Amino acid sequence: MNKKIDNLAADNIRALAISMVEKANSGHPGGAMGGADFLHILYSEYLNFDPTEMNWPFRDRFFMDAGHLSALMYSQYSLLGNYSKEDLQNFRQWGSVTPGHPEVDVLRGIENTSGPLGQGHAMGVGAAIAAKFLDARFESLFTHKIYGFITDGGVQEEISQGVGRIAGHLGLNNFIMFYDSNDVQLSSMTDEVTSEDTTMKYEAWGWKVINIDGHDHEQIRKALDDANAETERPTLIIGKTIMGKGCVLANGDMYEGECELHGKPIGDTKADFTQTLINLGANPESSFDIYEDVQAYYSEVLAKKVANAAIKKETIAAWKKANPALSQKMEMFLSGVLPDLDLSQVVQKANVATREASSAVLGYLAENLENVIVSSADLSNSDKTDGFLKKTTVLQKNNFKGAFLQAGVAELTMTAIANGIALHGGVVPVVATFFVFSDYMKPAIRLAAIQELPVKYVLTHDSFRVGEDGPTHQPIEQEAQMRLMEKIKNHSGHQSLLALRPADAIETSVAWDMALKNTTTPTALILSRQNIKDIPATGASRYQEATEANKGGYLVKSTPNPDITLFANGSEVSTLMDAAAILEKENNLKVNVASIISEGLFKQQSAAYQESVIPKGKLVFGLTAGLPVNLEGLIGDSGKVIGLDHFGYSAPASVLDQKFGFNPESASKEILKYIEESK
């Protein structure tokens, strides 16, 4: 413990942070200056990791909620040797490793992409749940801590309600969060926005709350000691800090705690950039330097981190030697490799809703995939994730041997937590709700896509056929929104999400197989509430034929030299199958029918394959229970799509099918009309 070096290191972080923002002429300096003391103490004395193996599975993890404080993180991590001076100088520039909001980069210490406030600490809670889940299975090996950092905006975002409730309810004593409470927001002071008692709120959720001076290093240490000793509750450390700590005017007078210091370079405020650097002990001519004494101190810190990690590694090695079978299982979990699963063995009942078919698969997974956590937003008996729940137990405080998270009515929270589970590693997250409520999930789905996380979404009640529940519960535009994610490429150059709407029970089994094998992006399984007629097999095995869905689309009914090709996904495929029978019987037409489970995946196939399913320049007709745009990308210049251009109504599904024209008779009439118009 050296007060001089601690103050010097914190000021070094401040100087680096404001230098980055000033050079980029963009960013958020004030909060970075306020949070420097906590981050320095945390990283130099408390956070356990191996600097030589930053992705070591047994490391402590730090999850940033306030992504606008990226300059704080990059400055701190430069003291660890993870970022060079040039990296800091290229802050927010094209091609740099220091983007404006941090993007997951574990080898440099960035555990999560953050920026949309509230989601970062939700991901931290997800990581804490994953650690508890693994710790319950591997004899206290996963005892590491998850640290979070949140600001006023993150506490105000509605997602904090769900995160706080769930973390307290589950007693996540392995989650410790610092709340940088500086009374300043981007456009106002916090007292203009809120007057709530944050301490009482978190205590009501079951948290341990510690209030400290966020610049007093002894108080920070005492709070972290107490938090690490807590055995029953997550801990919130509320640190009162000063926005723009260390800023001065041109005459040397202090200029701290001002709103304008939040979101623009110091030089664009009343504070003086050069004088502030001098006040922080930096050389204005070379402000990106690490101070010599700080550099020497952090060399000692890093050596100590390596030594401590080596001790832990010896303990783990001894455990592995004593537990070879468990060790092999643990290594498989951490590798992300799944055991051999044969979903063709899942027995599917005839003509059931695809949510029911999914339930059968989930029951199989409960018995054959040991490292999966399934979560539902208070709908397990409706989205049919209870097929999994019936074969396990719910996660509970002090008991994480089960594998089902009852998230309550909190779709966004649940989905962001799933991202944290995936980021932690070793566990496969599945979340479920009604498709219409994917609207609540969208911000977290987007971050899963950006971070390339293999989260699985079970989205049931997929169309207006929800029926009597009416327009609030009937998805119309949701599939279009989900399929937009298939059109966006992630930074690896791949489609950012895989959206699958299976045509029947067997295709649902195949869709689940596709989802489980997709380990690089999120997958959405879009499933029906109502029963669907099975697609008849043309050969011996319907399952084998349905594996053609791996190409995104395939013919479920094939005739040489067809007059027209009909295509859809989900329940509309069986509607078109029946319409095709009418057209063949009554109009002597030859008809092909295709199931296009994923447009994005289908368009990745060769041009020849796409042509073999949906021929160009020929008559093609699509049917969708959502917006026509769901299928319009597949019809070429002369095809036609029938969909909905309005919200649903409250009535039995069979009545809505008739009123909206979604039965075989209505579809066949529309097809004949299209054929006539095309002559």
C-alpha positions in Angstrom: 0.0 0.0 0.0 1.6 3.2 -1.2 -0.6 6.3 -1.1 1.7 8.3 -3.4 1.8 5.6 -6.1 -1.9 5.0 -5.9 -2.7 8.7 -6.4 -0.1 8.9 -9.1 -1.6 5.9 -11.0 -5.1 7.2 -10.7 -3.9 10.6 -12.1 -2.0 8.8 -14.8 -5.3 7.1 -15.9 -7.0 10.5 -15.8 -4.3 12.1 -18.0 -4.4 9.3 -20.5 -8.2 9.4 -20.7 -8.5 13.1 -21.3 -5.6 12.9 -23.8 -7.4 10.3 -25.8 -10.6 12.3 -25.9 -8.8 15.5 -26.8 -6.9 14.0 -29.7 -10.0 12.3 -31.0 -12.0 15.4 -30.4 -14.7 13.0 -29.3 -15.6 11.1 -26.2 -16.4 11.3 -22.5 -13.6 12.4 -20.2 -15.4 13.5 -17.0 -16.7 10.1 -15.9 -13.3 8.4 -16.7 -11.6 10.9 -14.4 -14.1 10.2 -11.6 -13.8 6.4 -11.9 -10.0 6.2 -12.1 -9.4 5.6 -8.3 -11.8 2.6 -8.1 -10.5 0.9 -11.3 -6.8 1.3 -10.3 -7.4 -0.2 -6.8 -9.6 -3.0 -8.3 -7.1 -4.0 -11.0 -3.9 -3.6 -9.0 -5.0 -5.3 -5.8 -8.2 -7.3 -6.2 -9.0 -8.6 -9.7 -7.4 -12.1 -10.2 -6.3 -12.9 -13.7 -3.3 -14.2 -15.6 -1.6 -11.5 -17.7 0.0 -14.2 -19.8 -3.4 -15.9 -20.5 -6.1 -13.3 -20.5 -8.7 -15.8 -21.5 -8.0 -18.1 -18.6 -11.4 -19.6 -17.8 -10.9 -19.2 -14.0 -10.2 -15.5 -14.0 -12.2 -12.8 -12.3 -14.1 -10.8 -14.9 -14.9 -7.1 -15.1 -18.1 -6.1 -17.0 -18.5 -2.4 -17.9 -22.0 -1.1 -18.2 -21.1 2.5 -19.0 -19.5 1.9 -22.4 -19.0 5.6 -22.9 -16.2 5.3 -20.3 -14.1 3.3 -22.7 -11.3 5.8 -22.3 -11.2 4.8 -18.6 -10.8 1.1 -19.5 -8.2 1.6 -22.3 -6.2 3.9 -20.0 -6.3 1.4 -17.1 -5.5 -1.5 -19.4 -2.6 0.3 -20.9 -1.0 0.2 -17.4 -1.4 -3.6 -17.7 0.4 -3.6 -21.0 -2.7 -4.5 -23.0 -2.8 -1.3 -25.1 0.1 0.6 -26.6 0.6 4.3 -26.7 -0.3 4.2 -30.4 -3.5 2.3 -29.5 -4.5 5.1 -27.2 -3.6 7.8 -29.7 -5.9 6.1 -32.3 -8.9 6.2 -30.0 -12.2 6.3 -32.0 -10.4 6.1 -35.3 -10.9 3.8 -38.3 -9.3 0.3 -37.8 -8.2 1.0 -34.2 -8.5 -1.5 -31.3 -9.8 1.4 -29.2 -13.4 2.1 -30.5 -15.6 4.7 -29.0 -17.5 2.1 -27.0 -15.6 -1.0 -25.9 -16.1 -4.1 -28.0 -15.5 -7.6 -26.6 -11.8 -8.3 -26.8 -11.0 -10.8 -24.1 -7.3 -11.0 -24.9 -7.0 -7.3 -24.1 -9.3 -7.5 -21.0 -12.6 -6.3 -22.6 -15.2 -8.9 -21.4 -18.2 -7.4 -23.1 -19.4 -4.9 -25.7 -21.1 -2.1 -24.0 -22.8 1.2 -24.8 -26.5 0.7 -24.5 -26.8 1.5 -20.8 -28.1 -1.1 -18.5 -27.1 -4.1 -20.5 -23.5 -4.3 -19.4 -24.3 -5.1 -15.8 -27.0 -7.5 -16.9 -24.3 -9.4 -18.8 -22.2 -9.4 -15.7 -25.0 -11.0 -13.7 -25.3 -13.6 -16.5 -21.6 -14.4 -16.1 -22.1 -14.7 -12.4 -25.0 -17.1 -12.9 -22.8 -19.2 -15.3 -20.0 -19.3 -12.8 -22.4 -20.5 -10.0 -23.9 -23.1 -12.4 -20.4 -24.5 -13.2 -19.2 -24.2 -9.6 -22.2 -26.5 -8.6 -20.9 -29.1 -11.0 -17.1 -29.0 -10.5 -16.4 -28.9 -6.8 -15.8 -25.3 -6.1 -13.4 -24.6 -9.0 -15.4 -21.7 -10.3 -15.2 -19.4 -7.3 -14.0 -16.4 -9.2 -15.7 -13.0 -8.9 -17.6 -10.9 -11.4 -17.2 -7.2 -11.1 -19.4 -4.6 -12.6 -19.2 -0.9 -13.1 -22.4 1.2 -13.6 -23.3 4.9 -13.7 -26.4 6.9 -13.1 -27.7 6.2 -16.6 -27.4 2.5 -16.2 -29.2 2.6 -12.8 -32.0 4.6 -14.4 -32.5 2.3 -17.4 -35.5 0.1 -16.8 -33.4 -3.1 -17.3 -31.7 -2.4 -13.9 -35.0 -3.3 -12.2 -35.0 -6.8 -13.6 -31.2 -7.3 -13.1 -31.4 -6.1 -9.5 -34.3 -8.3 -8.7 -32.9 -11.5 -10.2 -29.4 -11.0 -8.8 -30.7 -10.4 -5.3 -33.3 -13.2 -5.6 -30.5 -15.7 -6.6 -28.1 -14.4 -3.9 -25.3 -13.9 -6.4 -22.6 -13.2 -3.8 -20.0 -13.6 -6.6 -21.2 -10.4 -8.3 -19.8 -7.1 -7.0 -20.8 -3.8 -8.7 -19.4 -0.3 -8.3 -21.9 2.5 -8.9 -20.0 5.6 -10.0 -22.4 8.2 -8.4 -21.3 11.6 -9.4 -24.6 13.5 -9.6 -24.0 14.4 -13.3 -25.7 13.1 -16.4 -24.9 13.9 -20.0 -27.5 16.7 -20.3 -28.5 17.5 -16.8 -27.7 17.0 -13.1 -29.2 13.8 -11.6 -31.4 15.7 -9.2 -33.4 17.0 -12.2 -34.2 13.4 -13.1 -34.5 11.3 -10.0 -35.0 11.5 -6.2 -35.1 7.8 -5.4 -33.1 6.2 -2.6 -30.8 3.9 -4.5 -29.5 2.2 -1.3 -33.0 1.3 -0.1 -33.9 0.1 -3.6 -31.1 -2.4 -3.9 -31.4 -3.5 -0.3 -35.1 -4.3 -0.9 -33.9 -6.5 -3.8 -31.6 -8.4 -1.4 -28.3 -6.7 -2.1 -25.6 -5.7 0.3 -25.0 -2.0 -0.2 -21.9 -0.1 0.9 -21.7 3.7 0.6 -18.2 5.2 0.2 -16.2 8.2 -1.0 -15.2 6.9 -4.4 -11.9 8.7 -4.3 -10.8 7.4 -0.9 -8.6 4.4 -1.5 -8.9 3.1 2.0 -12.7 3.2 1.7 -12.5 1.4 -1.7 -10.3 -1.3 -0.2 -12.6 -1.8 2.8 -15.7 -2.0 0.6 -14.0 -4.6 -1.7 -12.9 -6.6 1.3 -16.4 -6.6 2.7 -17.9 -7.5 -0.7 -15.5 -10.4 -1.3 -16.3 -11.7 2.2 -20.1 -11.6 1.6 -21.6 -15.1 1.3 -25.3 -14.5 0.8 -25.8 -11.4 -1.4 -24.5 -9.5 -4.4 -22.9 -6.2 -3.4 -23.4 -2.7 -4.6 -20.7 -0.3 -3.8 -22.0 3.3 -4.2 -19.0 5.5 -4.7 -19.6 9.2 -4.5 -17.2 10.6 -7.1 -16.6 13.9 -8.8 -17.2 14.4 -12.5 -14.0 15.6 -14.1 -11.9 14.9 -11.0 -8.7 16.9 -11.3 -9.8 19.5 -13.9 -8.6 23.1 -13.5 -9.2 26.4 -15.2 -6.4 28.3 -17.0 -5.5 30.1 -13.8 -5.2 26.9 -11.9 -8.4 27.0 -10.0 -10.3 23.7 -9.6 -13.2 23.1 -12.1 -14.8 19.8 -11.2 -18.3 18.4 -11.0 -19.7 20.3 -14.0 -22.2 18.8 -16.4 -20.2 20.0 -19.4 -17.3 17.8 -18.5 -19.3 14.7 -19.2 -19.4 14.4 -23.0 -16.9 16.6 -24.8 -13.2 17.2 -24.8 -11.7 19.1 -21.9 -10.5 21.8 -24.3 -14.1 22.5 -25.3 -15.2 23.3 -21.8 -14.3 26.1 -19.4 -11.5 23.8 -18.0 -8.0 24.1 -19.5 -6.6 21.0 -21.0 -2.9 21.8 -20.6 -3.3 23.1 -17.1 -5.3 20.0 -16.2 -2.5 17.7 -17.5 0.0 19.6 -15.4 -2.3 19.3 -12.4 -2.4 15.5 -13.0 1.4 15.3 -13.1 1.5 14.7 -16.9 3.9 16.2 -19.4 1.7 18.3 -21.8 4.3 17.7 -24.6 3.9 13.9 -24.2 0.6 13.3 -22.5 0.2 9.7 -23.6 3.2 8.5 -21.5 2.9 6.1 -18.6 4.6 7.7 -15.6 7.9 6.1 -14.8 7.0 5.2 -11.2 3.6 3.9 -12.3 5.2 1.7 -14.9 7.5 0.2 -12.3 4.7 -0.4 -9.9 2.5 -2.1 -12.5 5.4 -4.4 -13.5 5.3 -5.6 -9.9 1.5 -5.9 -10.0 1.7 -8.1 -13.1 4.3 -10.3 -11.7 2.2 -10.9 -8.6 -0.9 -11.6 -10.8 1.1 -14.3 -12.7 2.4 -15.8 -9.4 -1.1 -16.0 -7.9 -2.6 -17.5 -11.0 0.1 -20.1 -11.0 -0.9 -21.2 -7.5 -4.6 -21.5 -8.6 -3.5 -23.4 -11.7 -1.6 -25.9 -9.5 -4.8 -26.5 -7.5 -6.8 -27.0 -10.7 -4.2 -29.4 -12.1 -4.3 -31.5 -8.9 -8.1 -31.6 -9.1 -8.0 -32.7 -12.7 -5.6 -35.5 -11.9 -7.8 -36.7 -9.0 -11.0 -36.3 -11.1 -10.2 -37.5 -14.7 -13.8 -38.0 -15.8 -15.1 -34.7 -14.4 -12.1 -33.0 -15.8 -12.9 -34.3 -19.3 -16.4 -33.1 -18.9 -15.3 -29.7 -17.7 -12.9 -29.3 -20.6 -15.7 -30.2 -23.1 -18.0 -27.6 -21.5 -15.3 -24.9 -21.7 -14.3 -25.8 -25.3 -17.9 -25.1 -26.5 -17.9 -28.5 -28.2 -21.2 -30.3 -27.7 -21.6 -34.0 -27.2 -23.0 -36.2 -30.0 -26.7 -35.4 -30.1 -29.1 -37.3 -32.4 -32.3 -35.3 -32.7 -33.7 -37.8 -35.2 -34.3 -39.9 -32.1 -36.7 -37.4 -30.6 -40.2 -38.8 -30.9 -42.6 -36.2 -32.3 -46.3 -36.6 -32.2 -48.3 -36.2 -35.4 -49.6 -32.8 -36.5 -48.6 -30.8 -33.4 -47.7 -27.2 -32.9 -44.0 -26.5 -33.5 -43.8 -25.2 -29.9 -44.9 -28.7 -28.8 -42.2 -30.2 -31.1 -39.7 -27.9 -29.5 -40.8 -29.0 -26.1 -39.9 -32.6 -27.1 -36.5 -31.6 -28.2 -35.9 -29.6 -25.0 -36.9 -32.7 -23.0 -34.2 -34.6 -24.9 -31.6 -31.9 -24.3 -32.4 -31.9 -20.5 -31.2 -35.5 -20.5 -28.4 -35.3 -23.0 -26.9 -31.8 -22.8 -25.6 -31.1 -19.3 -24.3 -27.5 -19.7 -27.4 -25.7 -20.9 -29.5 -23.1 -19.0 -33.0 -22.5 -20.3 -34.9 -19.4 -19.2 -38.4 -18.2 -19.8 -40.2 -14.9 -19.1 -42.9 -16.4 -17.0 -44.3 -18.4 -19.9 -42.7 -21.9 -19.5 -46.1 -23.6 -19.7 -47.0 -21.6 -22.9 -43.8 -21.4 -24.8 -43.4 -25.1 -23.8 -39.9 -24.8 -22.3 -41.6 -26.8 -19.5 -40.5 -29.8 -21.6 -37.1 -29.0 -20.2 -38.2 -27.8 -16.8 -40.0 -31.1 -16.0 -36.6 -32.9 -16.2 -34.6 -30.4 -14.1 -35.1 -27.8 -11.3 -35.0 -24.1 -11.2 -31.9 -22.2 -10.2 -32.3 -21.0 -6.6 -30.3 -19.1 -4.0 -27.5 -21.4 -2.7 -28.6 -24.2 -5.1 -27.5 -24.0 -8.8 -27.6 -27.7 -9.5 -30.7 -27.1 -11.6 -30.7 -25.7 -15.1 -33.8 -23.5 -15.5 -33.9 -19.8 -14.8 -37.3 -18.4 -14.0 -36.7 -14.9 -15.1 -40.1 -13.5 -14.4 -41.8 -11.0 -16.7 -38.5 -9.4 -17.9 -37.7 -10.2 -21.5 -34.9 -7.7 -22.0 -33.3 -8.6 -18.7 -33.5 -12.3 -19.5 -32.0 -11.9 -22.9 -29.1 -9.6 -21.7 -28.4 -12.1 -18.9 -28.2 -14.8 -21.6 -25.5 -12.8 -23.4 -23.5 -12.8 -20.2 -23.9 -16.5 -19.8 -22.5 -16.9 -23.3 -19.7 -14.5 -22.7 -18.6 -16.3 -19.6 -18.3 -19.6 -21.5 -18.9 -23.2 -20.6 -22.7 -22.9 -20.7 -25.3 -22.8 -23.6 -28.0 -20.2 -22.9 -31.6 -20.6 -24.2 -34.3 -18.0 -23.6 -38.0 -18.2 -24.5 -41.1 -16.0 -24.7 -43.9 -15.1 -27.2 -42.6 -13.9 -30.5 -44.5 -10.6 -30.2 -42.4 -9.8 -27.1 -39.2 -10.1 -29.0 -39.8 -6.4 -29.3 -38.7 -6.2 -25.7 -35.7 -8.4 -26.4 -34.4 -6.6 -29.5 -31.7 -4.4 -27.9 -30.0 -7.5 -26.3 -30.5 -9.6 -29.5 -28.6 -6.9 -31.3 -25.8 -7.0 -28.8 -25.7 -10.8 -29.1 -25.4 -10.4 -32.9 -22.6 -7.8 -32.6 -20.7 -9.9 -30.1 -21.3 -13.1 -32.1 -22.8 -15.0 -29.2 -24.5 -18.4 -29.8 -27.6 -17.6 -27.7 -30.8 -19.6 -28.7 -34.2 -17.8 -28.7 -37.4 -19.8 -28.5 -40.1 -17.5 -29.9 -43.5 -19.1 -29.8 -47.1 -17.9 -30.8 -45.6 -16.9 -34.1 -48.5 -15.4 -36.0 -52.0 -13.9 -36.0 -53.2 -17.4 -35.2 -52.7 -16.6 -31.5 -56.3 -15.7 -32.2 -58.5 -14.6 -29.3 -55.7 -12.8 -27.5 -56.0 -10.1 -30.2 -53.6 -7.7 -31.9 -51.4 -7.0 -28.9 -50.3 -10.7 -28.9 -50.3 -11.4 -32.6 -47.0 -10.9 -34.4 -47.2 -9.2 -37.7 -44.0 -7.2 -38.3 -41.8 -9.2 -35.9 -40.6 -11.8 -38.4 -39.5 -9.0 -40.8 -37.6 -7.4 -37.9 -35.9 -10.6 -37.1 -35.0 -11.4 -40.7 -33.4 -8.0 -41.0 -30.8 -9.4 -38.7 -30.1 -12.1 -41.2 -29.3 -9.4 -43.8 -26.8 -7.6 -41.5 -23.2 -8.9 -41.6 -21.2 -9.1 -38.4 -17.6 -8.0 -38.2 -16.6 -11.5 -39.2 -18.4 -11.0 -42.5 -21.2 -13.5 -41.7 -25.0 -13.0 -41.3 -25.4 -11.8 -37.8 -28.3 -14.0 -36.8 -29.9 -17.2 -38.0 -33.7 -17.1 -38.0 -35.5 -20.4 -38.4 -39.3 -20.9 -38.8 -39.9 -24.6 -39.2 -42.8 -26.0 -41.2 -43.7 -29.0 -39.0 -42.7 -31.0 -36.0 -39.8 -32.9 -37.7 -38.5 -29.8 -39.3 -38.5 -28.3 -35.8 -36.1 -31.1 -34.6 -33.9 -30.2 -37.5 -34.1 -26.5 -36.7 -33.0 -27.3 -33.2 -30.1 -29.3 -34.6 -29.1 -26.3 -36.7 -29.4 -24.0 -33.7 -27.1 -26.1 -31.5 -24.5 -26.5 -34.3 -24.5 -22.7 -34.8 -21.8 -21.7 -32.3 -20.9 -18.4 -33.8 -24.1 -16.3 -33.9 -27.5 -16.2 -32.2 -30.3 -18.3 -33.5 -34.0 -17.5 -33.3 -36.5 -20.4 -33.5 -39.9 -19.1 -34.5 -42.6 -21.5 -33.5 -46.4 -21.9 -33.8 -49.0 -21.9 -31.1 -51.5 -23.9 -33.2 -51.2 -27.4 -34.5 -49.7 -27.8 -38.0 -50.3 -30.7 -40.4 -47.1 -32.7 -40.9 -45.3 -32.5 -44.3 -45.6 -36.0 -45.8 -42.3 -37.8 -46.5 -41.6 -38.6 -50.1 -39.2 -41.4 -49.1 -38.5 -43.5 -46.0 -37.4 -40.8 -43.6 -39.1 -37.4 -43.1 -36.3 -36.4 -40.8 -33.6 -37.1 -43.4 -35.5 -35.1 -46.0 -36.0 -32.3 -43.5 -32.2 -32.0 -43.0 -32.2 -30.2 -46.4 -33.4 -27.3 -44.2 -29.6 -26.9 -43.4 -29.5 -25.2 -46.8 -32.1 -22.6 -45.7 -34.7 -24.0 -48.0 -35.7 -27.1 -50.0 -38.5 -28.6 -51.9 -41.0 -30.5 -49.8 -43.0 -31.4 -52.9 -41.3 -31.8 -56.2 -42.7 -32.4 -59.7 -40.7 -32.4 -63.0 -41.3 -29.3 -65.1 -43.7 -27.6 -62.6 -46.1 -24.9 -63.8 -45.5 -23.0 -60.6 -43.5 -23.1 -57.4 -45.1 -22.2 -54.1 -43.0 -21.3 -51.1 -43.4 -20.3 -47.5 -42.1 -21.0 -44.0 -43.7 -22.2 -40.8 -47.4 -23.1 -40.8 -48.0 -21.6 -44.2 -46.1 -24.4 -45.9 -48.8 -26.9 -45.0 -51.4 -24.4 -46.2 -49.6 -24.3 -49.6 -49.4 -28.1 -49.7 -53.1 -28.3 -49.4 -53.5 -25.5 -52.0 -51.3 -27.4 -54.3 -53.5 -30.5 -54.0 -56.5 -28.3 -55.0 -54.7 -26.9 -58.0 -53.6 -30.3 -59.2 -57.0 -31.8 -58.8 -59.2 -29.0 -60.1 -56.9 -27.2 -62.5 -54.6 -29.9 -63.7 -51.5 -27.9 -62.7 -48.1 -29.3 -61.8 -46.9 -27.7 -58.6 -43.7 -27.6 -56.5 -43.8 -26.5 -52.9 -40.7 -25.2 -51.0 -40.1 -24.6 -47.3 -37.7 -21.7 -46.9 -36.8 -21.9 -43.2 -34.2 -19.2 -43.5 -33.9 -16.7 -46.3 -30.4 -15.6 -45.1 -29.1 -19.2 -45.1 -30.8 -20.0 -48.4 -29.1 -17.1 -50.2 -25.7 -18.4 -49.1 -26.2 -21.5 -51.2 -25.0 -21.8 -54.8 -27.0 -20.0 -57.5 -27.6 -23.4 -59.0 -29.1 -24.8 -55.8 -31.3 -21.7 -55.3 -32.5 -22.0 -58.9 -33.4 -25.7 -58.3 -35.7 -24.7 -55.5 -37.1 -21.3 -56.6 -36.5 -21.0 -60.4 -35.9 -17.5 -61.9 -38.1 -16.3 -64.6 -40.8 -18.8 -63.8 -44.0 -18.5 -61.8 -43.3 -18.4 -58.1 -45.8 -17.5 -55.3 -45.1 -16.9 -51.7 -47.4 -16.9 -48.7 -46.5 -15.4 -45.3 -48.6 -14.7 -42.2 -46.5 -11.6 -41.6 -45.5 -8.7 -43.8 -45.0 -9.6 -47.5 -41.4 -8.3 -47.2 -40.6 -11.6 -45.3 -40.5 -13.4 -48.7 -40.2 -10.7 -51.3 -36.5 -11.1 -51.6 -37.0 -14.5 -53.1 -39.6 -13.9 -55.9 -37.4 -12.2 -58.5 -39.0 -9.9 -61.1 -42.2 -11.8 -61.8 -43.2 -13.6 -58.6 -45.8 -12.6 -56.1 -46.2 -12.7 -52.3 -49.4 -12.6 -50.3 -49.0 -11.5 -46.7 -50.6 -9.1 -44.2 -50.5 -5.3 -44.3 -52.5 -4.8 -41.1 -52.6 -5.8 -37.4 -54.6 -8.8 -36.3 -58.0 -9.0 -34.5 -59.4 -10.9 -31.6 -61.2 -14.1 -32.8 -60.6 -17.8 -33.0 -57.6 -18.7 -35.3 -59.8 -20.6 -37.7 -62.0 -17.5 -38.2 -58.9 -15.3 -38.7 -57.6 -17.8 -41.3 -60.8 -17.4 -43.2 -61.1 -13.6 -42.8 -57.5 -13.0 -43.8 -57.4 -15.6 -46.6 -55.0 -18.0 -45.0 -56.7 -21.3 -45.8 -56.0 -23.6 -48.8 -59.1 -22.5 -50.7 -58.3 -18.8 -50.5 -54.6 -19.4 -51.3 -55.5 -21.5 -54.4 -57.7 -18.7 -55.6 -54.9 -16.1 -55.2 -52.5 -18.4 -57.0 -54.9 -18.8 -59.9 -55.4 -15.1 -60.0 -51.6 -14.6 -60.1 -51.3 -17.2 -62.9 -53.9 -15.4 -64.9 -52.3 -12.0 -64.4 -48.9 -13.4 -65.5 -50.2 -14.5 -68.9 
